[in-house]
Amino acid sequence: MGFALRRCGSIAVACSLLAPVTAFAAWEWNFQPPASPMAQEIIDLHGLIFWICVVIFVGVFGTMFYSLFKHRKSVGHEAVQFHENTTVEIVWTIIPFLILLFMAYPATKTILAAHDTSAPDMTIKITGYQWKWGYDYLQDGFGYYSALATPLAQIENRAPKNEHYLLEVDNPLVVPVDAKVRLLITANDVIHAWWVPALGVKQDAIPGFVRDTWFRADKVGTYRGQCAELCGKEHAYMPIVIEVKSKEDFARWSGEQKQKLTAAADDPNKVWELKALVTHGEQVFNTNCAACHQASGTGNAALGAPALVADKVVMGPKQHQIDVVLNGQNNGKMPPWKHLSDVDIASVVSYTRNAWGNKASENVVQPSEVKAERK
């Protein structure tokens, strides 16, 4: 019995010693595998500068430790007295200058390449919002929003987290492989930053300014990034997903988007039926509003999002609710949604006034009413 206990104890100790090794094996300490020439160039530059620093470190500290060891007092060495050695001063000035010059050339070359947006194959405008991205394909005439797709149940630890937790979206940015994509990046509210490490692209999105950058993906696949600027309480919920397709698949996808655009080009003066408004409004709500107010309309006190069930704004005059949705309230706790179309806002307001048992007296909102309320 004692032998069995000692053996079990030995196994437990061995497992405890192996556990840190297993944990360290899962660490990723280097860059993501590059998927674009620019990302590869950045990694090469990083490697070059790193090894230059290693050589400097070994040279400086090796010389220092050698000097301390070989010229120590205990072996009878006496310090040499010298002052203002011109030769030494010239050497330790010229050598660092040459090292910096050697490092500056490849660094400058990479920086200039990263900002060379000339001769693009396509141009996409990217707009940062609190908290999602807007993508506009300027040459094709269509655009859409890309928002977090991770279910609220996973965020609140009520469901198991999947492989791409907080790095999945409803509508990824889609581009063709081997195409130079120029990006025009701006923001609608606060400073954001569009960052996809595997493609070697990162650019701040600043309200009132349009910055440009580019990338060329050389591998078909899915690449993920995040907003890299602290942009508010939902900063962690603003991922970026890029799908790189073959040229044939991209052409097919682009054609489908144009067809959807044509089908969705509704006249804001058109009078909608309540059922159609509610159906479309549920989609708009789940994509844009459910992250805070929850799909059940019960709200989230931790985020300062009130319940919409029997809410006085939802059940009150519809002009007031339209104004709240368009312009926000409570110093930004409820952000403005004026970037949504008149149809989207009319639909989502109509949906909230008829969902979860709500029966507002003014239960139908038409796009024309939203258009009239815009400031």
C-alpha positions as CSV (number, residue, x, y, z in Angstrom):
1,M,0.0,0.0,0.0
2,G,2.8,2.4,0.9
3,F,4.7,1.5,-2.3
4,A,1.6,2.3,-4.4
5,L,1.1,5.6,-2.6
6,R,4.7,6.5,-3.2
7,R,4.5,5.6,-6.9
8,C,1.3,7.7,-7.3
9,G,3.1,10.6,-5.7
10,S,6.1,10.2,-8.0
11,I,3.8,10.2,-11.0
12,A,2.0,13.3,-9.8
13,V,5.3,15.1,-9.3
14,A,6.5,14.1,-12.8
15,C,3.2,15.4,-14.3
16,S,3.5,18.7,-12.4
17,L,7.1,19.1,-13.8
18,L,5.9,18.4,-17.3
19,A,2.9,20.7,-17.2
20,P,4.9,24.0,-17.5
21,V,6.8,22.5,-20.5
22,T,3.5,21.7,-22.2
23,A,2.2,25.2,-21.5
24,F,5.3,26.9,-22.8
25,A,5.1,24.7,-26.0
26,A,1.8,26.4,-26.8
27,W,3.3,29.9,-26.6
28,E,3.6,31.8,-29.9
29,W,6.5,34.3,-29.5
30,N,7.2,35.2,-33.1
31,F,5.3,37.0,-35.8
32,Q,2.3,35.3,-37.5
33,P,3.2,33.4,-40.7
34,P,3.4,36.1,-43.5
35,A,0.7,36.0,-46.2
36,S,1.9,39.1,-48.2
37,P,5.2,40.4,-49.6
38,M,5.0,43.4,-47.2
39,A,4.6,41.1,-44.1
40,Q,7.6,39.1,-45.3
41,E,9.7,42.2,-45.7
42,I,8.8,43.4,-42.2
43,I,9.8,40.0,-40.8
44,D,13.1,40.1,-42.7
45,L,13.8,43.6,-41.4
46,H,13.0,42.5,-37.9
47,G,15.3,39.5,-38.2
48,L,18.2,41.7,-39.5
49,I,17.9,44.3,-36.8
50,F,17.5,41.6,-34.1
51,W,20.8,39.9,-35.1
52,I,22.6,43.2,-35.4
53,C,21.5,43.9,-31.8
54,V,22.7,40.4,-30.8
55,V,26.1,41.0,-32.3
56,I,26.3,44.4,-30.5
57,F,25.2,42.8,-27.2
58,V,27.8,40.0,-27.5
59,G,30.6,42.4,-28.5
60,V,30.0,45.0,-25.8
61,F,29.2,42.7,-22.9
62,G,31.9,40.2,-24.0
63,T,34.5,42.9,-24.0
64,M,33.3,44.2,-20.7
65,F,33.3,40.8,-19.0
66,Y,36.7,39.9,-20.5
67,S,38.2,43.1,-19.3
68,L,36.8,42.7,-15.8
69,F,38.1,39.1,-15.6
70,K,41.6,39.5,-17.1
71,H,42.4,42.9,-15.6
72,R,41.1,42.4,-12.1
73,K,43.2,43.6,-9.1
74,S,43.4,40.1,-7.6
75,V,45.8,39.0,-10.4
76,G,48.0,42.0,-9.9
77,H,46.8,44.2,-12.8
78,E,47.1,47.9,-12.3
79,A,44.7,50.3,-14.0
80,V,46.2,52.3,-16.9
81,Q,45.8,56.1,-16.5
82,F,44.7,57.9,-19.6
83,H,42.5,61.0,-20.3
84,E,41.0,62.4,-23.5
85,N,42.2,59.7,-25.9
86,T,41.3,61.2,-29.3
87,T,41.6,58.0,-31.2
88,V,39.3,56.1,-28.9
89,E,36.7,58.9,-29.0
90,I,36.8,59.0,-32.8
91,V,36.4,55.2,-33.0
92,W,33.4,55.0,-30.6
93,T,31.7,57.8,-32.5
94,I,32.2,56.5,-36.0
95,I,31.4,52.8,-35.3
96,P,27.9,53.5,-33.9
97,F,27.2,56.0,-36.8
98,L,28.1,53.3,-39.3
99,I,25.9,50.7,-37.5
100,L,22.9,53.1,-37.5
101,L,23.5,53.9,-41.2
102,F,23.6,50.2,-41.9
103,M,20.3,49.7,-40.1
104,A,18.6,52.9,-41.5
105,Y,18.8,51.8,-45.1
106,P,16.7,48.6,-45.0
107,A,14.4,50.3,-42.5
108,T,13.7,53.3,-44.7
109,K,13.3,51.0,-47.7
110,T,10.6,49.0,-45.9
111,I,8.8,52.1,-44.6
112,L,8.7,53.6,-48.1
113,A,7.4,50.3,-49.5
114,A,4.7,50.1,-46.9
115,H,3.4,53.6,-48.0
116,D,3.6,53.1,-51.7
117,T,-0.1,52.9,-52.7
118,S,0.5,53.7,-56.3
119,A,-1.1,51.6,-59.1
120,P,-3.6,49.6,-57.1
121,D,-5.8,46.9,-58.6
122,M,-8.7,47.9,-56.4
123,T,-9.6,50.5,-53.7
124,I,-11.6,49.9,-50.6
125,K,-12.7,52.6,-48.1
126,I,-12.7,51.4,-44.5
127,T,-14.6,53.4,-41.8
128,G,-14.3,52.6,-38.1
129,Y,-17.4,52.9,-35.9
130,Q,-18.0,52.2,-32.3
131,W,-17.8,49.3,-32.6
132,K,-17.7,47.8,-36.1
133,W,-16.1,48.4,-39.5
134,G,-17.7,49.7,-42.7
135,Y,-16.3,48.5,-46.0
136,D,-17.0,50.3,-49.3
137,Y,-15.9,48.9,-52.6
138,L,-15.5,52.1,-54.4
139,Q,-14.9,50.7,-57.9
140,D,-17.9,48.3,-57.6
141,G,-20.4,50.6,-56.0
142,F,-21.4,48.5,-52.9
143,G,-20.5,48.3,-49.3
144,Y,-21.5,46.7,-46.0
145,Y,-20.8,46.6,-42.2
146,S,-18.7,44.0,-40.5
147,A,-19.5,43.4,-36.8
148,L,-18.6,40.8,-34.1
149,A,-20.3,37.5,-34.6
150,T,-19.3,35.8,-31.3
151,P,-22.5,35.0,-29.5
152,L,-23.2,37.0,-26.3
153,A,-23.6,33.6,-24.4
154,Q,-19.9,32.9,-25.0
155,I,-18.8,36.4,-23.9
156,E,-20.8,36.0,-20.7
157,N,-19.3,32.5,-20.1
158,R,-22.7,30.8,-20.5
159,A,-21.5,28.7,-23.5
160,P,-18.2,27.1,-24.5
161,K,-15.9,29.4,-26.5
162,N,-15.0,28.4,-30.0
163,E,-11.7,28.4,-31.8
164,H,-12.1,32.0,-33.1
165,Y,-13.6,33.6,-30.0
166,L,-13.9,37.4,-30.4
167,L,-12.1,37.0,-33.8
168,E,-15.2,36.2,-36.0
169,V,-17.5,38.6,-37.9
170,D,-20.7,38.4,-39.7
171,N,-19.4,40.0,-43.0
172,P,-15.7,39.6,-43.6
173,L,-13.7,41.8,-46.0
174,V,-13.3,39.8,-49.2
175,V,-10.5,40.4,-51.7
176,P,-8.9,38.6,-54.6
177,V,-5.5,36.9,-54.3
178,D,-2.4,38.5,-55.9
179,A,-4.2,41.9,-56.2
180,K,-2.8,45.2,-54.8
181,V,-5.6,46.5,-52.6
182,R,-5.4,50.1,-51.6
183,L,-7.2,51.0,-48.4
184,L,-8.6,54.5,-47.6
185,I,-9.0,54.4,-43.8
186,T,-11.0,56.9,-41.7
187,A,-13.3,56.9,-38.6
188,N,-16.8,58.1,-37.9
189,D,-16.4,58.8,-34.1
190,V,-13.1,58.2,-32.3
191,I,-9.7,57.0,-33.3
192,H,-9.5,53.3,-34.3
193,A,-6.7,51.3,-35.9
194,W,-7.1,48.7,-38.6
195,W,-4.5,45.9,-38.1
196,V,-4.0,42.5,-39.7
197,P,-0.6,41.1,-38.8
198,A,-0.4,38.3,-41.3
199,L,-0.8,40.8,-44.2
200,G,1.7,43.4,-42.7
201,V,-0.8,46.2,-42.6
202,K,-1.7,48.6,-39.8
203,Q,-3.1,52.1,-40.0
204,D,-4.9,54.4,-37.6
205,A,-8.4,55.4,-38.5
206,I,-8.8,59.1,-37.5
207,P,-12.1,61.1,-37.6
208,G,-11.8,63.9,-40.2
209,F,-8.7,62.4,-41.9
210,V,-8.4,59.8,-44.7
211,R,-5.2,57.8,-44.4
212,D,-4.1,55.2,-47.0
213,T,-2.2,52.0,-47.0
214,W,-2.2,48.8,-49.0
215,F,-1.6,45.0,-49.0
216,R,-1.3,42.2,-51.5
217,A,-2.3,38.8,-50.2
218,D,-0.3,36.0,-52.0
219,K,-2.2,33.1,-50.4
220,V,-5.9,32.1,-50.5
221,G,-7.2,31.9,-46.9
222,T,-8.7,33.7,-44.0
223,Y,-6.7,36.2,-42.0
224,R,-7.7,37.8,-38.7
225,G,-6.9,41.1,-36.9
226,Q,-8.3,43.5,-34.5
227,C,-8.7,47.2,-33.7
228,A,-5.4,48.2,-32.3
229,E,-6.4,51.5,-30.7
230,L,-8.3,51.8,-27.4
231,C,-11.6,53.1,-28.8
232,G,-14.1,52.6,-25.9
233,K,-15.8,50.0,-23.8
234,E,-16.4,47.6,-26.8
235,H,-12.8,47.9,-28.0
236,A,-12.2,44.2,-27.5
237,Y,-15.3,43.3,-29.7
238,M,-14.1,44.9,-32.9
239,P,-12.3,42.2,-34.9
240,I,-11.2,42.2,-38.5
241,V,-11.6,39.2,-40.8
242,I,-10.3,39.1,-44.4
243,E,-11.2,36.3,-46.8
244,V,-8.8,36.0,-49.7
245,K,-10.4,34.3,-52.6
246,S,-9.2,33.2,-56.0
247,K,-9.9,35.7,-58.8
248,E,-12.7,33.6,-60.1
249,D,-14.4,33.1,-56.7
250,F,-14.0,36.9,-56.0
251,A,-15.6,37.8,-59.3
252,R,-18.5,35.5,-58.4
253,W,-18.8,36.9,-54.9
254,S,-18.7,40.5,-56.2
255,G,-21.5,39.8,-58.7
256,E,-23.6,38.4,-55.9
257,Q,-23.1,41.5,-53.8
258,K,-24.1,43.8,-56.7
259,Q,-27.3,41.7,-57.1
260,K,-28.1,42.1,-53.4
261,L,-27.5,45.9,-53.7
262,T,-29.9,46.1,-56.6
263,A,-32.5,44.1,-54.7
264,A,-32.1,46.2,-51.5
265,A,-32.2,49.6,-53.3
266,D,-35.5,50.5,-51.6
267,D,-37.0,53.9,-52.2
268,P,-37.1,55.7,-48.8
269,N,-40.5,57.0,-49.7
270,K,-41.9,53.6,-50.2
271,V,-44.7,52.5,-47.7
272,W,-43.8,49.3,-46.1
273,E,-46.1,46.7,-44.5
274,L,-45.6,46.1,-40.8
275,K,-44.6,42.4,-41.2
276,A,-41.8,43.3,-43.7
277,L,-40.5,46.0,-41.4
278,V,-40.4,43.7,-38.4
279,T,-38.7,40.9,-40.3
280,H,-36.0,43.2,-41.7
281,G,-35.8,45.0,-38.3
282,E,-35.0,41.8,-36.4
283,Q,-32.0,41.2,-38.7
284,V,-30.8,44.8,-38.2
285,F,-31.3,44.5,-34.4
286,N,-29.4,41.2,-34.1
287,T,-26.5,42.6,-36.1
288,N,-26.2,46.0,-34.5
289,C,-28.1,46.2,-31.2
290,A,-28.2,42.8,-29.6
291,A,-24.6,43.0,-28.4
292,C,-25.7,45.5,-25.7
293,H,-29.5,45.1,-25.4
294,Q,-29.4,41.3,-26.0
295,A,-31.5,39.5,-28.5
296,S,-34.2,39.0,-25.8
297,G,-34.5,42.8,-25.3
298,T,-33.7,42.4,-21.6
299,G,-30.7,44.7,-21.7
300,N,-27.3,44.5,-19.9
301,A,-26.8,46.5,-16.8
302,A,-23.0,46.0,-16.9
303,L,-22.9,47.8,-20.2
304,G,-25.4,50.4,-19.2
305,A,-27.8,49.1,-21.8
306,P,-31.5,49.3,-20.6
307,A,-34.1,46.6,-21.2
308,L,-36.3,47.4,-24.2
309,V,-39.2,45.4,-22.9
310,A,-41.9,48.0,-21.9
311,D,-39.2,50.7,-22.1
312,K,-40.7,54.2,-22.0
313,V,-38.7,55.3,-25.1
314,V,-39.8,52.3,-27.1
315,M,-43.4,52.6,-26.0
316,G,-43.5,56.5,-26.2
317,P,-43.7,58.8,-29.3
318,K,-42.0,57.3,-32.3
319,Q,-40.3,60.6,-33.2
320,H,-38.4,60.5,-29.9
321,Q,-37.2,57.0,-30.4
322,I,-36.1,57.8,-34.0
323,D,-34.1,60.7,-32.6
324,V,-32.4,58.5,-30.0
325,V,-31.4,55.9,-32.6
326,L,-30.2,58.5,-35.0
327,N,-28.2,60.7,-32.6
328,G,-27.6,58.6,-29.5
329,Q,-28.0,59.7,-25.9
330,N,-26.5,59.6,-22.4
331,N,-23.1,61.0,-23.5
332,G,-22.4,58.2,-25.9
333,K,-23.6,55.3,-23.9
334,M,-26.2,54.9,-26.6
335,P,-24.1,55.6,-29.7
336,P,-25.6,57.3,-32.8
337,W,-26.6,55.0,-35.6
338,K,-27.2,57.6,-38.4
339,H,-24.8,55.7,-40.7
340,L,-27.6,53.1,-41.1
341,S,-30.1,53.6,-43.9
342,D,-33.6,55.1,-43.5
343,V,-35.0,51.6,-44.2
344,D,-32.8,50.0,-41.5
345,I,-33.6,52.5,-38.8
346,A,-37.4,52.4,-39.6
347,S,-37.3,48.6,-39.5
348,V,-35.4,48.3,-36.3
349,V,-37.6,50.9,-34.5
350,S,-40.7,49.1,-35.8
351,Y,-39.3,45.8,-34.6
352,T,-38.6,47.0,-31.0
353,R,-42.1,48.5,-30.8
354,N,-43.6,45.2,-31.7
355,A,-41.2,42.5,-30.2
356,W,-41.0,40.8,-26.8
357,G,-44.7,41.6,-26.1
358,N,-44.4,45.3,-26.7
359,K,-47.5,46.9,-28.3
360,A,-46.7,50.6,-28.8
361,S,-49.6,52.7,-29.9
362,E,-47.5,54.1,-32.8
363,N,-46.1,50.7,-33.8
364,V,-45.2,51.4,-37.4
365,V,-42.3,53.6,-38.6
366,Q,-41.8,54.3,-42.3
367,P,-38.4,55.1,-43.9
368,S,-39.8,58.5,-44.9
369,E,-40.3,59.4,-41.3
370,V,-36.7,58.6,-40.5
371,K,-35.6,60.7,-43.5
372,A,-37.6,63.7,-42.2
373,E,-36.0,63.4,-38.7
374,R,-32.4,63.4,-39.9
375,K,-30.4,66.5,-39.0
